[in-house]
């Protein structure tokens, strides 16, 4: 729900998923995103791909009233595990590794 006069954006993420939940080091991580303009006029919005609370990619979108669009956001992460989200909507956990067994 959006309140008038609060500055809340009428554009919202309706769905986001990671294309791959596990990738190798050096590969690109991609989130598929569906966004919708729930407002009464054309709106512009900057989507933010967030890894562990840090913005790692952005994309500017412009949607007509009631329009829904699909887009992708990508980045090349370092090895590790990341909690992923787009504009606060959880996309899942991304695991990045070289696929080699760990030596003990």
N, C-alpha and C positions, 0 to 999 in steps of 0.2 A: 504494500500500500504506500502511496506517495501523498505527502501533505503539501498543500499549496503554501508557497512562501518560505519553505524550509531550505530551498536550494537542492533538494534531493533530485538526482538525475532520473529521468523517466526511462533510461536505457538500463536494462538489467540482463545478467547472464542467466539463461534458463537451463543450460546444460554445458558441462565441460568434462572431457575425459582425456587421459594421456593416450597417445597413439600406441606407445609401448611403455610398460611399467618397468622394464629392465633393458638397459642399453650398455654398450661397451664404451670405455673411455675413448673420447675423440669423436663419438657419434653425436648427432643432434637430437635433442629431446623436443617433442612437439605435442602441444595440447590442442585438441579440436574443441571449438567453442561455438555455442549457439547463443545469440543475443537478440533481444526484442525491445522495440521502442513502445512502451506502454503509455506514452504521453499523447498530448493532443496537437503536437506540432513536430516538425522535423527537428531531430536532435543530433548533436555531435558528442562523441564520448571517446575517451582514451582508455582502452582495455589494458590491464596490467597483469602480466604473468609473474607470479610470486613463488620463489623457492625458499623455503625456511624463513619466511618473513621479509625477504629481500626482493625488490623488483628486478627481474632479469631480462624482461622484454616488454615492449609496449606496442600498441597499434591503434591508430586513430580510425574511428568508424563514423559514418554518417547514415542515419536511418530516417526514412519517412514515417509518418504517423502509422502505427500498427505494423510496421515492417519487421520481419524476422530475417536474420542473416546468419550464415555460418562463416567462420574464419579460423585461422590457425595462428598460434604464437609459438615461436621456437627459440631455443638457446642451446649453447654447447657447454654442459656442466662438467665440473671436475669430478673425479671419483668420489663416491659417497652415497648417502641416502638423503633424499629431500622430500619434505611435505610440500606438495604443489597445490596452487590455487590460482584462479583467475578472478580478479575483483572480489576476493573473499569467498568465492564458491569453490569448495574443495574439488580437486581433480584427481587426487590419489597420491600414492607414494612412489617416487621415482628412485630406482636403484641403479647406480652407475658403477661399473667395474670392468676390469680387463678380461674377465672370464677365466683367469688362471687361478688354480688352487693356492690358498695362502700357505706359505712355509712356516712351520713352527720351530 
